[in-house]
Amino acid sequence: MTETRFLVFADSRFLGRASKELRAIFEMDGYKKFSLDYDRAFIAAIGLEPSSVIEKMGRMKPVFVEGIVPIEAEAGYSAGSFDEIVAAAAELLDKGKRFRIEVKKIIPNFEGSAKAIEVLLGRKLEEIGFRADLKDPDDIVYVVLSDKAFIGRVSRKLAYSKVIDAFRHANKEAGSAISRAEFKLAEAIDFFEIDINEMKLCLDLGAAPGGWSALMMRSGSQVIAIDNADLDYEMLSKLGRVEITDAKVSAPEEWNLLHIKANVRDVSPKSLDWVGDVDALLVDMNIEAKESAAIAERFAPLLRSRGILILTIKLVDNNIDAHIGNAKAALKSFNDVRIKKLPHNRWELTLFARKI
Ligand SMILES: C[S@@+](CC[C@H](N)C(=O)[O-])C[C@H]1O[C@@H](n2cnc3c(N)ncnc32)[C@H](O)[C@@H]1O
């Protein structure tokens, strides 16, 4: 019988839950869990081919599993020498194809950045005749550095190369993002398969400094942002025309972003009737989940039918099920509710729902 080993990533606080989810999905396929000394990943053995596992897992969409990658080789290594890793990677690669290396460290205090190690490994492979191509590789070799190195290879053509992209999210943080929060929304759009081009008008509650608003503006959406804090007007005005108001708005203006600088609790949804149908309600407020869900429910009348809600469930304590339950209970105008711990979620989860 086939048995494939996978490295499974999860936030350390959700590792037990992640394993429980996988057990439920693969109980018929001989699921076995092996712990590592590190608390951000474990090894799972599953009696299926990698592509079937990834496909089945994709369909089930587990909440707490962050990523899962097949392990094809293991190698020892030390900070000074990655020769064993290079040799193992060379076994998996084809000289006629182009590769890219992605490194993830699950030993936090290991010297050298993941990026620097990627460059070093890439060069060593090039020296022995393999062709690197960062932009358009045929294969991605991923190397996870734990007490030893776990190595695997995926073809870019396979659907599950997306899993690998997710696992390198930390390296994408540089660039023009206004806030780290922006990555959460990008991950939610990807995971919940939201057609961002359909979002012509968004309402962003708890918007400062403006990462979520910026992402929606970049896709051509008009955004009404409510927050009593300032947004990053300098960055946002590069994306379109920004208007700031104290909620006494009466008619739509020529703006791309309208910032209502007020406490959300003081803004009546009725006062926004003039905006027309909202396609997406975004709620990323740093308050308890049941309160943000109650606020989402209060603004729901502005949302068009089948419009989407993306809401951050803050886990203010360890009663995870209670926070999820309270948020769901408050969202009476919504269905198709799904929840996911996204890679950029810290002590929080992201909820997706559609207006009934
Ligand atoms: C995590 S930040 C939002 C980050 C934002 N999504 C981004 O991408 O930049 C949470 C925000 O919620 C806002 N907030 C919390 N309670 C609020 C309230 N009652 N009214 C308005 N804003 C509130 C805070 O001012 C803060 O800016």
PDBQT file of the ligand as one rigid body, heavy atoms in Angstrom, charges set to zero:
ROOT
HETATM    1  C1  LIG A 401      -6.723  45.257  13.471  1.00  0.00    +0.000 C 
HETATM    2  S1  LIG A 401      -7.100  46.939  13.171  1.00  0.00    +0.000 S 
HETATM    3  C2  LIG A 401      -7.695  46.888  11.524  1.00  0.00    +0.000 C 
HETATM    4  C3  LIG A 401      -6.627  46.714  10.492  1.00  0.00    +0.000 C 
HETATM    5  C4  LIG A 401      -7.143  46.960   9.104  1.00  0.00    +0.000 C 
HETATM    6  N1  LIG A 401      -8.059  45.900   8.675  1.00  0.00    +0.000 N 
HETATM    7  C5  LIG A 401      -6.022  47.056   8.075  1.00  0.00    +0.000 C 
HETATM    8  O1  LIG A 401      -5.997  46.272   7.146  1.00  0.00    +0.000 OA
HETATM    9  O2  LIG A 401      -5.194  47.951   8.189  1.00  0.00    +0.000 OA
HETATM   10  C6  LIG A 401      -8.530  47.166  14.123  1.00  0.00    +0.000 C 
HETATM   11  C7  LIG A 401      -9.155  48.531  13.998  1.00  0.00    +0.000 C 
HETATM   12  O3  LIG A 401     -10.448  48.506  14.576  1.00  0.00    +0.000 OA
HETATM   13  C8  LIG A 401     -10.727  49.815  15.017  1.00  0.00    +0.000 C 
HETATM   14  N2  LIG A 401     -11.860  49.825  15.931  1.00  0.00    +0.000 N 
HETATM   15  C9  LIG A 401     -12.066  49.063  17.038  1.00  0.00    +0.000 A 
HETATM   16  N3  LIG A 401     -13.245  49.410  17.616  1.00  0.00    +0.000 NA
HETATM   17  C10 LIG A 401     -13.785  50.389  16.848  1.00  0.00    +0.000 A 
HETATM   18  C11 LIG A 401     -14.984  51.129  16.905  1.00  0.00    +0.000 A 
HETATM   19  N4  LIG A 401     -15.877  50.921  17.864  1.00  0.00    +0.000 N 
HETATM   20  N5  LIG A 401     -15.222  52.036  15.933  1.00  0.00    +0.000 NA
HETATM   21  C12 LIG A 401     -14.342  52.253  14.948  1.00  0.00    +0.000 A 
HETATM   22  N6  LIG A 401     -13.186  51.571  14.843  1.00  0.00    +0.000 NA
HETATM   23  C13 LIG A 401     -12.908  50.647  15.775  1.00  0.00    +0.000 A 
HETATM   24  C14 LIG A 401      -9.421  50.253  15.652  1.00  0.00    +0.000 C 
HETATM   25  O4  LIG A 401      -9.369  51.685  15.703  1.00  0.00    +0.000 OA
HETATM   26  C15 LIG A 401      -8.394  49.649  14.707  1.00  0.00    +0.000 C 
HETATM   27  O5  LIG A 401      -7.953  50.598  13.773  1.00  0.00    +0.000 OA
ENDROOT
TORSDOF 0
